[in-house]
Amino acid sequence: MKSGKKGISLIVLVVTIVVIIILAVAVIVTMARGNAVDNAREAKLVTDIGNLREGIQIKKGKNIIDRAKGEEIVGEIENKLFGEVEMLGENYEIYKDKFAIENDEPVYKEGAFNKKQAEILEKNGVEKESKYYIIMNEKTREEKYKEDERVIILKELQEKITSGEFSGYQGKHNKAYIIENLDLGAKWNEEGILLEGEEWIPITSIPENTILDGCGKTISGMYINATEPGNALIDINNGIIKKVKIGKINYITSTNNSTAAVCVYNYGSIIECENRANITSKGGMDTAGICVFNREKFGGNKSIIEKCNNYGAISGGYYVSGICAGANNKNGEISYCINYGNVNGQAYGSAGILGGSNSNVLGIVKNCINYGNIRSNSNSAAGIVDRGAQVNIENCINFGDIYGCYSAAGIAGSFTEGAIIKNCYNVGNVSHYVDRFNIGGIVCTNIGIIENCYNIGQVFESDKYVGNYITKENQGEIINSYYLGEKLENNKLVDEDFMKSEEFAKMLGEAYSMDTENKNNGYPILKKLSELYK
């Protein structure tokens, strides 16, 4: 009896195993088929995108030829394609129910794709079709597009915002494209007296879930000569401002606080914007090349300033910077920004990237470079971030000379416990002329953590060269960080030859590589910034 029971159990076991194997194979085959189907659908969408983009380039090329012949161009506004894909020709009519063209790019139509397909499209850079305005000069509009309700001039965007027509709510216009270089019409003399046109009044706000796309076009003829605080092209950004360029021929000055080129208050994203105008605040606080304040909106959103460059000279009182004057946002981030302009402040907070803040948190500053000379005539200055509290600074470089009255530093100035400076280095000379305060090639006084950093810039106290040290006073941690002329514990001298060696680059860690192309005079370079060195 026992052996019979064992036999039945064995048969049952074998059958069970066979059934499990069959089910497993079925599941695997089903999954493989599903993946094959998904892969085929994705490949089809990618092919469609490629075909549309190719058609757009062909159409743009044909338009250039037609314009050269003096022929009228149909379906194009100032060499930017907007509209239905039929304008590409009969070969593209198969796409007309699902795609359109917006700003030289294919976009997909509402409801034409399911959620998964939409994710594939957006992963490949295809956005949803929007309702948009096209911004151009008044003369161009009057000559060619007077009857087109989509076409507006820049100051009319304010009217659309006030009326609620430009809004993030469904069914409203949610994008505005600047498709030609804009002249706002102001002219002034050498003394800054307005001769022609009007003083610019900042656009009140870019609403949430809207985009102002400058398309890389340059804005000129903006005149700001203010006695009240809050001066820039735009006052408040709650949406996205991208690729807006403020040209050199703009007059931006103030005798009050909060002056910049692009925006005063940023609660959203400012991406790939540029300023070339000189900006002056005569006695006022908070002056910057791109944005005055990077702030946190109620709800803890992440405000971003990314890939923005300043070339203009910036001067003011407290908190003066090439990119952003002040921050109060634990989730805020400034990244891949470069300052080329000289910064001149009358008090504390002069810096290449972020002036600072009196608040408890500044957020994150990473992958940024300063080339400008930074000066404070009566207080402190730094190459990247000067003054504030908790901040993370990572992968940043200072090449400019730093000159402070009381304190100065190549990377960062005055902070509290919790600040982190990682993978940063300083090349510029650092000096101050009142030596009762601190100074350093990386920081003034270290209360936080300095890790994987180096300094080759010379340090001058009261205009006297004293070495190349990282910081004069260390109350925190310095980890794996070095300066030119330092002696290690094994008596090895950290001289120029050693710092340019492969051994030293490896010592600094994975963020660095050797300077094989002489981008940094042979000293180690940061991998993430290798394409941004000038």
C-alpha positions in Angstrom: 0.0 0.0 0.0 2.8 2.4 0.9 4.6 1.8 -2.4 1.3 2.4 -4.3 0.8 5.7 -2.6 4.3 6.7 -3.4 3.8 5.8 -7.0 0.6 7.9 -7.3 2.5 10.9 -5.6 5.4 10.6 -8.0 3.0 10.6 -11.1 1.2 13.6 -9.7 4.5 15.3 -9.1 5.7 14.7 -12.6 2.5 15.9 -14.1 2.6 19.0 -11.9 6.1 19.8 -13.0 5.2 19.3 -16.7 2.2 21.6 -16.3 4.3 24.2 -14.6 6.9 24.0 -17.4 4.2 24.3 -20.1 2.7 27.4 -18.3 6.1 28.9 -17.9 6.9 28.5 -21.6 3.5 29.9 -22.5 4.1 32.9 -20.3 7.6 33.4 -21.7 6.3 33.1 -25.3 3.5 35.5 -24.6 5.9 38.0 -23.0 8.3 37.7 -25.9 5.4 38.2 -28.4 4.2 41.2 -26.3 7.7 42.7 -26.3 8.0 42.0 -30.0 4.7 43.8 -30.7 5.7 46.7 -28.4 9.1 46.9 -30.1 7.5 47.0 -33.5 5.1 49.7 -32.5 7.9 51.8 -31.0 10.1 51.3 -34.2 7.1 52.4 -36.3 6.7 55.6 -34.3 10.4 56.3 -34.4 10.4 55.8 -38.2 7.4 58.1 -38.6 9.2 60.8 -36.5 12.3 60.5 -38.7 10.2 60.8 -41.9 8.5 63.9 -40.6 11.7 65.5 -39.5 13.3 64.7 -42.9 10.3 66.2 -44.6 10.6 69.4 -42.6 14.2 69.8 -43.5 13.4 69.3 -47.2 10.6 71.9 -47.0 12.9 74.4 -45.2 15.5 73.9 -47.9 12.9 74.4 -50.7 11.7 77.6 -49.0 15.2 79.0 -49.0 15.5 78.3 -52.7 12.1 79.8 -53.4 12.9 82.9 -51.4 16.1 83.4 -53.3 14.0 83.2 -56.5 11.7 85.9 -55.1 8.8 83.5 -55.0 6.1 83.6 -52.3 6.5 81.0 -49.6 3.3 79.2 -48.6 2.8 77.7 -45.1 5.7 79.4 -43.5 6.1 82.3 -41.1 9.6 83.8 -41.2 11.3 80.5 -42.1 9.5 78.7 -39.2 7.1 76.0 -40.1 3.7 76.0 -38.4 0.6 74.1 -39.4 -0.6 70.7 -40.8 1.8 68.2 -42.3 0.2 68.5 -45.8 2.4 71.4 -46.4 5.2 68.9 -46.7 3.6 67.4 -49.8 1.4 64.4 -50.7 3.8 61.8 -49.4 3.1 63.0 -45.9 -0.7 63.1 -46.0 -0.8 59.7 -44.2 0.3 61.6 -41.1 -2.2 64.4 -41.2 -4.7 62.9 -38.7 -2.0 62.3 -36.0 0.7 64.9 -36.4 1.1 68.6 -37.1 4.1 70.9 -37.3 5.1 73.5 -34.7 8.2 75.6 -34.7 10.0 73.3 -37.2 9.2 70.2 -35.2 6.6 67.5 -35.5 4.0 67.4 -32.7 1.3 64.9 -32.0 -2.4 65.7 -31.9 -4.6 65.4 -28.9 -6.3 61.9 -28.6 -4.4 60.5 -31.6 -2.3 58.1 -29.5 -2.7 56.1 -26.3 -0.8 56.9 -23.2 2.0 54.4 -23.9 2.5 55.7 -27.5 2.5 59.3 -26.2 5.3 58.3 -23.8 7.3 56.9 -26.7 6.8 60.0 -28.7 7.8 62.3 -25.9 10.8 60.1 -25.2 11.9 60.9 -28.7 11.3 64.6 -28.4 7.8 64.9 -29.9 5.5 67.1 -27.8 1.8 67.4 -27.8 0.3 69.9 -30.2 -0.4 73.2 -28.4 -2.4 76.4 -29.0 0.2 79.0 -29.6 1.0 82.6 -30.3 3.7 83.7 -32.7 5.6 86.8 -31.5 7.2 89.1 -34.1 7.9 92.8 -34.7 4.9 95.0 -35.4 6.2 96.0 -38.8 6.5 92.4 -40.0 3.1 91.6 -38.7 1.5 94.6 -40.4 3.2 93.8 -43.7 2.5 90.1 -43.9 0.3 88.7 -41.1 -2.2 91.4 -40.1 -5.1 89.0 -40.4 -3.5 86.1 -38.5 -4.8 86.1 -34.9 -2.0 83.9 -33.8 0.6 86.6 -34.5 1.2 89.2 -31.8 3.9 91.7 -30.7 5.7 91.1 -27.4 3.8 93.7 -25.3 0.5 92.2 -26.5 1.5 89.0 -24.6 0.6 91.0 -21.5 -2.9 91.5 -22.7 -3.3 87.8 -23.4 -2.1 87.0 -19.9 -4.4 89.6 -18.3 -7.4 88.3 -20.2 -6.6 84.7 -19.4 -6.1 83.7 -23.1 -2.5 82.8 -22.4 -2.9 80.3 -19.7 -2.2 76.7 -18.5 -5.9 75.9 -18.4 -7.1 73.4 -21.0 -8.2 74.9 -24.2 -6.3 78.1 -23.8 -3.1 79.2 -25.6 -0.2 77.7 -23.7 2.8 78.5 -25.8 4.3 81.6 -27.3 7.2 81.5 -29.9 9.5 84.5 -30.7 10.4 83.7 -34.3 12.4 86.7 -35.3 14.9 89.1 -33.7 12.8 91.7 -31.8 13.4 95.5 -31.6 11.3 96.9 -28.8 11.9 100.4 -30.2 13.7 102.3 -27.5 16.7 104.6 -28.2 18.8 106.5 -25.7 21.9 108.7 -25.6 25.2 108.1 -23.8 23.8 109.5 -20.6 21.0 107.0 -20.7 18.3 109.6 -21.4 15.4 108.1 -23.4 15.2 109.7 -26.9 12.7 107.5 -28.7 10.2 104.8 -27.7 8.9 103.8 -24.3 10.3 102.5 -21.0 9.8 98.8 -20.8 7.2 97.6 -18.2 7.9 93.9 -17.2 5.5 91.3 -18.4 3.7 90.4 -15.1 4.0 86.6 -15.3 4.5 83.5 -17.4 1.6 81.3 -16.1 1.9 77.8 -14.8 1.9 75.1 -17.6 2.8 77.7 -20.3 6.0 78.2 -22.3 7.7 81.3 -23.7 10.1 80.0 -26.3 12.5 82.6 -27.5 13.8 80.2 -30.3 17.3 81.7 -29.8 16.2 85.1 -31.3 17.7 88.3 -29.8 15.7 91.0 -28.1 17.1 94.6 -28.4 15.8 98.1 -27.8 14.6 97.4 -24.2 14.9 100.4 -22.0 14.7 100.1 -18.2 15.6 103.1 -16.0 13.7 102.4 -12.9 13.3 103.9 -9.5 10.9 101.1 -8.3 12.0 97.5 -7.4 11.4 94.6 -9.7 12.9 95.2 -13.2 13.5 92.7 -16.1 11.8 91.5 -19.3 9.5 89.4 -17.1 8.5 89.9 -13.5 7.4 86.4 -12.3 7.9 83.0 -14.0 5.6 80.2 -13.0 6.0 78.3 -16.3 9.0 77.7 -18.6 11.1 80.5 -20.2 13.5 79.0 -22.8 16.0 80.2 -25.4 15.3 83.9 -24.7 18.3 86.1 -25.6 18.7 89.6 -24.3 21.1 91.4 -26.7 23.9 93.9 -26.0 21.8 96.9 -27.2 19.5 97.2 -24.2 19.6 99.7 -21.4 19.0 98.1 -18.0 19.6 100.2 -14.9 17.9 100.9 -11.6 18.2 103.0 -8.4 16.3 100.4 -6.5 16.3 96.7 -5.8 15.8 93.5 -7.9 17.1 94.0 -11.4 18.0 91.5 -14.1 17.7 90.8 -17.8 15.3 87.9 -18.1 13.2 87.5 -15.0 12.8 88.8 -11.4 11.2 85.9 -9.6 11.6 82.3 -10.9 9.2 79.7 -9.5 9.4 77.5 -12.7 12.2 76.8 -15.2 14.5 79.1 -17.1 16.4 77.2 -19.7 19.1 78.1 -22.3 18.6 81.8 -21.9 21.3 84.4 -22.4 22.2 88.0 -21.5 24.7 90.3 -23.2 23.5 93.6 -21.8 25.3 95.5 -19.1 23.1 95.7 -16.0 23.5 98.4 -13.3 21.7 98.9 -10.0 22.9 102.2 -8.5 22.8 101.5 -4.7 20.1 98.8 -5.0 20.2 95.2 -3.8 19.9 92.0 -5.8 21.2 92.4 -9.3 21.9 89.6 -11.8 22.5 88.8 -15.5 19.6 86.2 -15.9 17.3 86.1 -12.9 17.1 87.9 -9.5 15.5 85.2 -7.3 15.3 81.4 -7.7 12.5 80.7 -5.2 10.3 77.9 -3.9 6.6 78.2 -4.5 4.1 76.9 -1.9 4.0 73.1 -2.4 7.8 72.7 -2.7 8.2 72.8 -6.5 11.7 72.6 -7.9 12.7 75.9 -9.5 15.4 75.5 -12.2 17.9 77.7 -13.9 19.7 75.6 -16.5 22.1 76.1 -19.4 22.0 79.9 -19.1 24.9 82.2 -19.9 25.7 85.8 -19.0 28.2 88.0 -21.0 27.2 91.4 -19.6 29.0 93.4 -16.9 26.9 93.3 -13.7 27.1 95.9 -10.9 25.1 96.7 -7.8 25.0 96.7 -4.1 24.2 93.5 -2.1 23.9 90.2 -3.8 25.2 90.8 -7.3 25.8 87.9 -9.7 26.3 86.9 -13.3 23.4 84.3 -13.2 21.2 84.6 -10.1 21.3 87.1 -7.3 19.6 85.1 -4.5 17.9 81.8 -3.7 15.6 80.4 -1.1 14.6 77.0 -2.3 15.8 73.7 -0.9 14.7 72.0 -4.1 16.1 74.8 -6.4 18.8 74.0 -8.8 21.2 76.0 -10.9 23.1 73.9 -13.4 25.2 74.1 -16.5 25.4 77.9 -16.3 28.4 80.0 -17.3 29.2 83.6 -16.4 31.7 85.4 -18.7 30.9 89.0 -17.4 32.7 90.9 -14.7 30.7 91.4 -11.5 31.2 94.4 -9.3 29.4 94.7 -5.9 29.5 97.4 -3.3 28.8 95.0 -0.4 28.5 91.3 0.3 27.2 88.7 -2.1 29.3 89.3 -5.2 29.6 86.0 -7.2 29.9 84.5 -10.6 26.9 82.2 -10.4 24.8 82.8 -7.3 25.1 85.8 -5.0 23.5 84.0 -2.1 20.8 84.6 0.5 20.2 85.1 4.2 17.8 82.1 4.2 18.6 78.7 5.6 18.8 76.9 2.3 20.1 77.8 -1.2 19.6 74.5 -3.0 22.0 73.0 -5.5 24.6 74.6 -7.8 26.3 72.2 -10.1 28.2 71.9 -13.4 28.7 75.7 -13.5 31.7 77.8 -14.6 32.8 81.4 -13.9 35.2 83.2 -16.2 34.4 86.8 -15.0 36.4 88.8 -12.5 34.4 89.2 -9.3 34.8 92.2 -7.0 33.3 93.5 -3.8 34.4 97.0 -2.8 33.2 96.8 0.8 32.7 93.2 1.8 32.9 89.6 0.3 33.2 88.0 -3.1 33.4 84.4 -4.5 33.7 82.7 -7.9 30.6 80.5 -7.7 28.4 81.2 -4.6 29.3 83.9 -2.1 27.0 84.1 0.8 24.2 82.0 2.4 23.6 78.9 4.5 23.2 75.3 3.4 24.1 74.7 -0.2 25.5 71.8 -2.3 28.1 72.9 -4.9 29.3 70.2 -7.2 31.3 70.1 -10.4 32.0 73.8 -10.5 35.1 75.8 -11.7 36.3 79.3 -11.2 38.7 80.9 -13.7 38.2 84.5 -12.8 40.1 86.7 -10.3 38.3 87.3 -7.1 38.8 90.5 -5.1 37.0 91.2 -1.8 37.3 93.9 0.7 37.0 91.7 3.8 36.7 88.1 2.5 37.2 86.3 -0.8 37.2 82.8 -2.2 37.6 81.0 -5.4 34.5 78.8 -5.1 32.4 79.7 -2.0 32.1 82.3 0.7 30.3 82.3 4.0 28.1 79.2 4.9 26.8 77.3 7.8 27.2 73.6 8.8 25.7 71.3 6.2 27.2 72.9 3.2 29.0 70.6 0.7 31.6 71.5 -1.9 32.5 68.5 -4.1 34.5 68.1 -7.3 35.3 71.7 -7.7 38.5 73.6 -8.5 39.8 77.2 -8.6 42.3 78.7 -11.1 41.8 82.4 -10.5 43.8 84.5 -8.0 42.0 85.4 -4.8 42.7 88.5 -2.8 41.4 90.9 -0.1 42.8 94.1 1.5 41.4 93.9 5.0 43.0 90.8 6.6 40.8 90.6 9.7 38.5 88.3 7.8 39.1 85.0 6.1 40.1 84.0 2.6 40.9 80.9 0.6 41.4 79.3 -2.8 38.2 77.2 -2.3 36.3 78.7 0.6 36.8 81.6 3.1 36.0 79.6 6.3 35.1 75.9 6.0 32.3 74.8 8.3 30.9 72.1 6.0 32.6 69.5 3.8 35.1 70.0 1.0 35.7 66.9 -1.0 37.7 66.0 -4.2 38.7 69.7 -4.8 41.9 71.4 -5.7 43.3 75.0 -5.9 46.0 76.4 -8.1 45.0 80.0 -7.7 47.3 82.4 -5.7 46.0 83.8 -2.4 46.8 87.3 -1.4 46.2 88.7 2.1 46.3 92.5 2.2 47.8 92.3 -1.3 50.6 90.1 -0.1 51.0 86.6 -1.7 50.7 84.0 1.1 50.4 80.7 -0.9 47.6 78.7 -2.6 45.8 77.2 0.4 42.3 75.9 0.2 41.0 77.8 3.2 42.5 80.0 5.9 40.3 78.5 8.6 38.9 75.0 8.7 36.1 74.1 11.2 34.7 71.3 9.1 36.1 68.4 7.0 38.5 68.5 4.1 38.6 65.2 2.2 40.9 64.3 -0.6 41.5 68.0 -1.6 44.8 69.6 -2.4 46.5 72.9 -3.3 49.6 73.8 -5.3 52.6 73.9 -3.1 51.2 71.6 -0.4 53.3 68.9 1.3 51.6 65.6 1.8 52.1 63.4 4.9 54.8 61.4 3.0 56.6 64.7 2.3 55.6 64.5 -1.3 55.3 68.0 -2.8 52.1 68.8 -4.7 53.9 70.8 -7.4 52.9 71.7 -10.9 54.3 68.5 -12.5 52.6 66.3 -10.0 49.2 68.0 -10.4 49.4 67.5 -14.1 50.2 63.8 -13.8 47.8 60.9 -14.4 48.4 59.9 -10.7 47.0 63.1 -9.4 43.9 63.0 -11.7 43.2 59.5 -10.4 43.7 60.7 -6.8 40.9 63.3 -7.3 38.4 60.6 -8.3 36.1 59.5 -11.1 34.8 63.0 -11.8 38.2 64.1 -13.2 40.3 63.2 -16.2 43.7 64.3 -17.5 43.8 67.4 -19.6 45.0 65.8 -22.8 43.8 68.7 -25.0 45.3 71.5 -22.9 41.9 73.0 -22.0 43.1 73.7 -18.4 46.8 74.3 -19.0 47.5 70.7 -18.3 45.7 70.4 -14.9 42.9 67.9 -14.4 39.5 68.7 -15.9 36.0 67.8 -14.9 34.6 65.2 -17.3 31.0 66.6 -17.2 32.2 70.1 -18.2 34.8 69.1 -20.8 32.7 70.4 -23.7 32.1 73.8 -22.0 35.7 75.0 -21.5 36.3 78.0 -23.7 
